Amino acid sequence: MMIEALLAVTLLSAFVVFLAPDKVAGKLAFALSLLPLGGSLWMYSAFDGSGNALLGGTLAFEEMYQWVNLGPYALNWHVGLDGISMPLLVLTTVLTPLAILAAWTPVQSRQSQFYGLMLFMEMSLLGVFAALDFFVWFIFWEMVLVPMYFLIGVWGGPRRKYAAIKFFVYTNVASLVMFIGFIALVFGLGDSVTSLDLPAITEALNNGELSGLAGIDANTLKIVAFFAMFAGFGVKVPIVPFHTWLPDAHVEAPTPVSIMLAGVMLKMGTYALLRFNFTMLPETAKQFAFIIALVAVVSVIYGAMLALAQSDLKRIVAYSSVSSMGYVILGLVAYNMYGVGGATFQMIAHGLISGLMFMAVGVIYNTTHTRMVSDMSGLADRMPITVAVFIAGAFGYMGLPLMAGFAAEFFIFVGAFQSTVLAGNTLALFTGAAMFGIVIVAGYLLFAMQRTLFGPFRLETDYEVGRASFHDVAPLVVLILLVILLGVQPDIFYGMIQESVRDMALITGGGA
């Protein structure tokens, strides 16, 4: 009952904060957010799962109860954790209290509603990573959209309504496309499945139980469903060309919302791709590996080039996320333990590093009231701790050794170079092109830092620009320490990740 308890505590905390007075809402939300953090860390310490959740693995904290029948299909409350979902659960509970702490300075209105929505979003994200019945999973998946829409639309910047509506329309349409693709697969399985249980559906697909649907043969149905789900989840990642909602959402969203959006919510898309596309339909993924690898490389390079052209620090970091998520897709399509394991580890590493970068930009904005690179110079003398963490986070983005980003990208590159999914050295050539993205990342981050952090101070203001407050700096320090810790000791998560992706590699013949 640990997962249910974690969800219940988080949801109850959200309602308590909703009802609290504004003057105590921030501190109360932070205190209550430590409860799911403590619960997830205990669950991590007690984790005893093995194998993959959808491929017959032994799950940790698994619970399954019959719920209702929807026509011929039983809907069950089925939750559980494997080595893929457990790290993402921990990531969510780590980032939420840090994001709440980062909100104390910029969020000054309707605080109880803001912090209540943050905790409600945390509960929904936890449900996405724990659910193993499609109907339950889809409820949590859609629930995430609601608090994010209001958090951007109410507390965002001048164009917040446009950004919130664009975000909601993109992601809602994507959910519909994904839903149609998945349900078509379920209907195509006919009587071989009697529930929407994800492990049962995966087993039926892997056993060749899929037949035609509405005159479409089984192979064509797999292809149509695969690309419907790939497009639907790709919007959430986001991959090029479905990325245009992301910069608008990030720029208009308040800092704590950007932290959760980049740190956790984007991982919903890559997590779903791993679970649905690459685990349920491995042969279809291998069949179109060339196209998927091309999309990955284009996302890496194009996202990095777009970041290079930006003058707003927040837009720079936003486009960096598009580039970083391209590496996840590249690791997934490699279809071996290092590739898929590295892709999963990159979700965690990028969650921490992107959260750190958005938080650092937010602290700078809180003090200077600008994010424009051309407006700032010499901040290192005025904000030494913030600037030091910002530089360290930027080097983490560039893949500096002994930081989490380096470990993740190293695993992905090793897996991609060893992969036999594509004939000859094709995937190795794609990987070499993707590695060039690191050079572009270094270029725009070094340029932005040189312009804003060093040289003579020239920001024209009517107020003193000095050191940030303790509650702004503390979460920055925590995050950079976690990035270094995972870089030095990647086996904190990588061991359990490898255990869960091994079955995927064996099914496709990917091996190590």
C-alpha positions, 0 to 999 in steps of 0.5 A, a space after each residue: 500500500 506504499 504507492 497508494 499512501 504516497 499518492 494519498 498523502 500528496 493529494 491530502 497535502 494539496 487540499 490542506 494547502 489550498 485551504 491555508 492562508 496565503 501567509 503560511 501557504 509557502 512554508 506549509 507546502 514546503 513542509 508537507 512536500 517533505 512527506 512524499 520525499 521521505 516516503 520515496 526515499 524509504 521506498 528506494 531503500 526498500 526497493 526489491 524489484 527485478 526485471 521490467 514491469 511490462 515484461 513479467 518482472 517482479 515489481 516492488 510495492 505492487 498492488 492490483 484490485 478489480 475496479 470496474 468493467 468497461 464493456 468486455 474490458 476490466 479496469 483494474 487499480 494496478 500500480 507497481 515500480 521497477 528500476 525504470 519508474 523508481 528513479 523517476 518517482 524519486 526525481 519527482 519528489 526531490 524536485 517538488 520541494 526545491 521548486 516550492 522553495 524557489 517560489 517563495 520570492 517570485 510568487 506573491 499572489 494567491 499563494 495557497 492556490 499556487 502551492 496547492 496546484 504544485 502539490 496536486 501536479 506532484 501527485 499526478 506525476 507520481 501516478 503516471 510513473 506508478 500506474 500499470 493499467 492504461 485507464 488509471 495511467 491515462 487519468 493521471 496523464 491527463 490530470 497533469 495538464 490541469 494544474 500546469 495550465 492554471 499555473 502558467 495561465 494565472 501566475 505566468 508572464 505577459 503572454 501567459 494566456 496564449 502560452 497556457 492555451 497553446 500548451 493545453 491544445 498541443 498536449 491535449 490533441 497529442 493525447 487524443 492521437 496517442 489514445 486512438 493509436 493505443 486503443 486500436 492496438 487493444 481492439 486488434 488483440 480481440 479476445 486475447 486480452 480482457 483488461 487494459 492491464 499494460 503487462 497483459 497487453 504487452 504479453 499478448 503483443 509479443 506473443 503475436 496475438 494481434 490480428 487485423 482491425 477494420 480491414 487493416 492487417 496486423 503489421 499495418 495496424 502496428 505501424 499506424 499505432 506505433 506512429 500515432 503513439 510516437 507523435 502523441 508522446 513526441 509532443 510531450 518530449 518534445 521532439 522536432 517538429 512538435 517542440 514549438 509550445 515549449 519555449 512559449 510555456 517556459 518563458 511565460 511560466 514562473 520559475 518553479 513551474 519551469 523547474 517541474 515542466 523541464 525537470 519532470 513533465 518532459 520525462 512523461 513523454 520519454 517514459 511513455 515512449 520507452 514503455 509503449 513504443 519501445 517495449 510493446 512494439 519492439 520490432 516496429 521500432 527496429 523496422 523504423 529505426 532509421 527514421 527515429 534516429 534521424 528525428 533524434 539527431 535533428 532534435 539534438 542539432 536543431 534544438 542546439 542551433 535554436 538555443 544559439 540564436 536566443 538572447 533570453 536566458 530562459 529561452 536558451 535553457 528551454 531550447 537546450 531541453 529539446 536538444 537533450 531529449 534528442 539524446 534520450 531518443 537516440 539511446 532508446 533506438 539503440 535497443 541495447 542495455 547501454 543505450 536504453 539504460 543511458 536514455 533512462 539515466 539521461 531522464 534523471 540527469 537532465 531532470 536535475 540539470 535542467 531544473 538547476 538551470 531554470 532555477 539559477 535563471 530565476 534567481 538572477 531574474 528575481 534580482 536583476 528583473 531581466 533575462 536578456 543577455 544584452 542587458 547584463 554583465 559582471 554578475 559574478 561580483 554581485 552574486 558569487 554563489 548563484 553564478 558559481 552554481 550556474 556555471 557548474 550547471 552549464 558545464 554539467 549540460 556540456 557533459 563535464 566528467 564526474 557530473 550526471 550529464 556526462 555519465 548519461 551521455 557516455 552510456 548513450 554513446 556507448 550503446 549507440 556505437 555498439 548497436 546492431 539495429 541499423 545495418 553497417 555503421 549507420 547508427 554510429 554515423 548518427 551518433 557522431 552527428 549528435 555528438 557535435 551537438 555538445 559542441 554547439 551547447 558549449 558554444 551558446 552556454 559559454 557565450 551567454 555566461 561570458 556576456 552576463 556573468 563576467 566583465 564590468 557590471 553594467 546593469 542600469 537599475 534603481 535598486 541594489 543588485 546583490 546576493 540572493 536570499 538563502 531560500 533562493 540559493 539553498 535549492 541551487 546548492 542541493 541540486 548541484 550536489 545531486 548532479 555531482 553525486 550522480 556523476 560520481 556514483 551513477 550506480 545509485 540508479 543505473 544498477 536498477 535501471 540496467 536490471 529493468 532494461 535487460 529484458 528489452 535488450 534480450 527480446 530484440 537481440 540487442 544484448 549489452 
